[in-house]
Structure formats: structure tokens, C-alpha cells
Amino acid sequence: MEEINYESAYKELEEITREIENEAVSVDVLAEKVKRASFLIEFCQKKLRQTEEEVGNIIRQIEGDASK
């Protein structure tokens, strides 16, 4: 299984986007790059949702402790 984190996924996604925008991707690998970009977008969205949920839980805990 591939080890990936948000920062590396985001950087790779930026690079793929730059390559496609600059037409530096050959037609032979375009589908592969788009598939990889799709995976990276999904990964980043999931990571952001998880982080948002974790932060929300922490804030609720803090607010709960403060009200005691």
C-alpha cells in the first residue's frame, strides 16, 4: 500500500495540473494522469473531512469541559 499524506498528495496534484495545462502530457499517458488526479482529489477530500470532524470533536470536548 502506498504511503501518502495530504501535503504530498496536494503537491502531486498541482504538478499533474500544471503538466496538463501546459500540454506537457502526451496522449499516451493522459488517461493515467487523470486517473491519478482523481485518486488524489478523493484522498484530499476524505482527509479534509476527517480533519474537520476531528477538530469539531475536540471543540465540542473543550466546550463541554468549560461548561462544568
Protein Blocks (a to p, Z undefined) as FASTA:
>chain_A
ZZddfklmmmmmmmmmmmmmnopacfklmmmmmmmmmmmmmmmmmmmmmmmmmmmmmmmm
mmmmmmZZ
